[in-house]
Amino acid sequence: METYVDIEQSKARVPVQSRGIQTKSSIINAAKELFEEKGYHGTNSKEIAARAGLATGTFYSYFNDKKPVFLEVIRNYYREITETVLSDAAVDILNMEIRKKEDLKKMIHELVRALYNAHSISPKLHREITAMIYSDPEVETLIKGEEKNSMNAVRALLSKISGRLAVKDIDAAAEIILRSSEEVIHRLRMFENTIPDERILNELEDMLYRYLFVKV
């Protein structure tokens, strides 16, 4: 018989045995596929259960409705990005030895390419998450928490090279770097462009380099 831990807030149950953990994981994976295919609003709990090969009642043993599943999908999505792309890139960038101008350019290059590669993971899901930010407070709160982690990483990078920066406000600079890069890269990944990605990325890197290091 499966063992569960009760969660008072949601009244759902969290499995503590391997079989239950696997069942919950299958629900989350099935939901991710459907959210990518049909979007959040085009998917219902019954479809998620069917895709996972489970009875609808089993779904409700783990989740009250599709919203908490969607939030779990988002958490897994950002965890995958962090573990497969950003963590290694952050370590490499922070460990770079900065001696000359070319090293600074390489650092910017590595940062931009890490963000670009991160957006290659589940782009359809990323689009759905982005759309939901503007209509769902829970999704917005969750994404803000994830963005805070990214902002802290960029801030740590700038703090490391603060003596070489042309800008004085590191907090504002981190915000500008992340927001501008995210906007450009998001559009590259989501839409067709007449200009090749490589050319746009090169110009983005040059823009960030001039902003950070060229004193006017």
Phi, psi and omega per residue, in radians:
M1 nan 2.379 -3.072
E2 -1.237 2.481 3.108
T3 -1.843 2.397 -3.113
Y4 -2.273 2.769 2.972
V5 -1.954 2.232 -3.126
D6 -1.322 2.466 3.028
I7 -2.015 2.005 -3.009
E8 -1.129 -0.715 -3.028
Q9 -1.089 -0.789 -3.020
S10 -1.753 -0.265 -3.088
K11 1.088 0.233 2.991
A12 -1.566 3.019 -3.106
R13 -2.127 2.442 3.131
V14 -1.809 2.093 -3.130
P15 -1.247 2.548 3.105
V16 -2.051 -0.098 3.073
Q17 -1.773 2.724 -3.006
S18 -1.034 -0.674 -3.117
R19 -1.107 -0.768 3.126
G20 -1.161 -0.662 3.111
I21 -1.101 -0.718 3.118
Q22 -1.149 -0.677 3.120
T23 -1.115 -0.786 3.117
K24 -1.081 -0.719 3.127
S25 -1.097 -0.672 3.134
S26 -1.158 -0.593 3.082
I27 -1.144 -0.788 -3.123
I28 -1.121 -0.739 3.137
N29 -1.145 -0.714 3.109
A30 -1.127 -0.714 3.129
A31 -1.099 -0.725 3.125
K32 -1.024 -0.789 3.131
E33 -1.041 -0.782 -3.095
L34 -1.242 -0.664 3.103
F35 -1.113 -0.610 3.089
E36 -1.221 -0.686 -3.073
E37 -1.357 -0.764 -2.954
K38 -2.076 -0.132 -3.081
G39 1.448 2.894 -3.110
Y40 -1.118 -0.854 -3.060
H41 -1.259 -0.337 3.128
G42 -1.589 0.072 -3.092
T43 -2.059 2.468 3.061
N44 -2.187 2.945 -3.052
S45 -1.092 -0.646 -3.141
K46 -1.092 -0.713 3.120
E47 -1.147 -0.679 3.129
I48 -1.101 -0.791 3.125
A49 -1.057 -0.773 -3.133
A50 -1.105 -0.743 3.132
R51 -1.104 -0.584 3.129
A52 -1.427 -0.094 -3.132
G53 1.316 0.557 -3.079
L54 -2.174 2.792 3.013
A55 -1.266 2.636 -3.141
T56 -1.034 -0.635 3.120
G57 -1.087 -0.601 3.102
T58 -1.141 -0.690 3.083
F59 -0.956 -0.808 -3.070
Y60 -1.287 -0.135 3.004
S61 -1.315 -0.353 -3.084
Y62 -1.932 -0.548 -3.101
F63 -2.424 2.492 3.124
N64 -1.250 -0.616 3.107
D65 -2.844 -2.940 -3.049
K66 -1.320 -0.347 -3.104
K67 -1.054 -0.937 3.130
P68 -1.080 -0.483 3.070
V69 -1.176 -0.750 3.129
F70 -1.058 -0.713 3.117
L71 -1.128 -0.653 3.080
E72 -1.161 -0.683 3.098
V73 -1.065 -0.732 3.123
I74 -1.100 -0.792 3.140
R75 -1.051 -0.764 3.128
N76 -1.128 -0.655 3.136
Y77 -1.074 -0.842 -3.135
Y78 -1.238 -0.558 3.077
R79 -1.131 -0.717 3.122
E80 -1.117 -0.753 3.116
I81 -1.051 -0.798 -3.105
T82 -1.127 -0.786 -3.043
E83 -1.306 -0.597 -3.034
T84 -1.653 -0.384 -3.052
V85 -2.224 -1.064 -2.899
L86 -1.276 -0.618 -3.093
S87 -1.078 -0.883 3.141
D88 -1.109 -0.714 -3.141
A89 -1.111 -0.729 -3.132
A90 -1.100 -0.736 3.123
V91 -1.102 -0.790 -3.132
D92 -1.082 -0.767 -3.100
I93 -1.172 -0.780 -3.114
L94 -1.172 -0.437 -3.134
N95 -1.600 -0.031 3.140
M96 -1.133 2.464 3.084
E97 -1.602 2.039 -3.066
I98 -1.723 1.933 -3.141
R99 -2.138 -0.526 -3.064
K100 -2.487 3.070 -3.076
K101 -1.000 -0.685 -3.118
E102 -1.093 -0.552 3.118
D103 -1.187 -0.663 3.105
L104 -1.159 -0.712 3.110
K105 -1.135 -0.677 3.111
K106 -1.133 -0.669 3.125
M107 -1.075 -0.801 3.100
I108 -1.101 -0.718 3.115
H109 -1.022 -0.824 -3.112
E110 -1.126 -0.660 3.130
L111 -1.133 -0.849 -3.122
V112 -1.110 -0.732 -3.119
R113 -1.199 -0.579 3.085
A114 -1.125 -0.750 3.105
L115 -1.142 -0.682 3.124
Y116 -1.125 -0.772 3.124
N117 -1.146 -0.614 3.122
A118 -1.080 -0.611 -3.126
H119 -1.334 -0.098 3.094
S120 -1.433 -0.199 3.136
I121 -1.482 2.027 3.076
S122 0.849 1.059 -3.105
P123 -1.065 -0.574 3.117
K124 -1.158 -0.680 3.092
L125 -1.173 -0.694 3.114
H126 -1.031 -0.715 3.125
R127 -1.107 -0.731 -3.132
E128 -1.166 -0.715 3.107
I129 -1.081 -0.775 -3.141
T130 -1.042 -0.737 3.130
A131 -1.126 -0.652 -3.085
M132 -1.292 -0.377 3.136
I133 -0.989 -0.647 -3.026
Y134 -1.471 -0.140 -3.087
S135 -2.159 -0.157 -3.065
D136 -2.302 1.994 -3.103
P137 -1.060 -0.615 -3.138
E138 -1.164 -0.736 3.099
V139 -1.134 -0.747 3.128
E140 -1.029 -0.782 3.141
T141 -1.101 -0.746 -3.141
L142 -1.111 -0.774 -3.118
I143 -1.163 -0.664 3.110
K144 -1.061 -0.645 3.094
G145 -1.134 -0.724 3.109
E146 -1.172 -0.699 3.131
E147 -1.144 -0.570 3.111
K148 -1.082 -0.683 3.105
N149 -1.098 -0.751 3.118
S150 -1.128 -0.709 -3.134
M151 -1.110 -0.706 3.120
N152 -1.101 -0.643 3.133
A153 -1.159 -0.751 3.117
V154 -1.163 -0.686 3.120
R155 -1.094 -0.702 3.114
A156 -1.115 -0.674 3.109
L157 -1.098 -0.800 -3.126
L158 -1.176 -0.621 3.124
S159 -1.109 -0.599 3.142
K160 -1.096 -0.597 -3.063
I161 -1.997 0.450 -3.034
S162 -0.990 -0.556 -3.126
G163 -1.199 -0.290 -3.121
R164 -1.777 -0.106 -3.037
L165 -1.347 2.518 3.015
A166 -1.499 -0.347 3.129
V167 -1.556 2.696 -3.095
K168 -1.862 -0.517 -3.086
D169 -1.690 1.692 -3.064
I170 -1.159 -0.671 -3.140
D171 -1.076 -0.822 3.135
A172 -1.161 -0.671 3.141
A173 -1.114 -0.716 3.108
A174 -1.074 -0.712 3.113
E175 -1.094 -0.801 -3.115
I176 -1.120 -0.775 -3.123
I177 -1.073 -0.856 -3.074
L178 -1.195 -0.785 -3.096
R179 -1.140 -0.797 -3.108
S180 -1.162 -0.732 3.130
S181 -1.138 -0.779 -3.138
E182 -1.062 -0.736 -3.102
E183 -1.140 -0.810 -3.135
V184 -1.124 -0.840 -3.075
I185 -1.196 -0.651 3.097
H186 -1.013 -0.786 -3.126
R187 -1.196 -0.605 3.090
L188 -1.102 -0.697 -3.082
R189 -1.397 -0.510 -3.019
M190 -1.618 -0.447 -3.009
F191 -2.268 2.740 3.042
E192 -1.334 2.469 -3.096
N193 -2.214 2.540 3.116
T194 -1.355 -0.407 3.106
I195 -1.747 2.303 -3.138
P196 -0.993 2.532 -3.126
D197 -0.939 -0.723 -3.055
E198 -1.036 -0.718 3.139
R199 -1.151 -0.706 3.139
I200 -1.192 -0.726 3.116
L201 -1.100 -0.693 3.109
N202 -1.077 -0.725 3.128
E203 -1.213 -0.622 3.082
L204 -1.094 -0.768 3.111
E205 -1.072 -0.752 -3.140
D206 -1.128 -0.712 3.123
M207 -1.082 -0.801 -3.133
L208 -1.150 -0.668 3.118
Y209 -1.086 -0.818 -3.122
R210 -1.126 -0.686 3.138
Y211 -1.116 -0.735 -3.035
L212 -1.430 -0.605 -2.899
F213 -2.126 -0.249 -3.105
V214 -1.672 1.996 -3.135
K215 -1.425 2.324 -3.118
V216 -1.496 nan nan
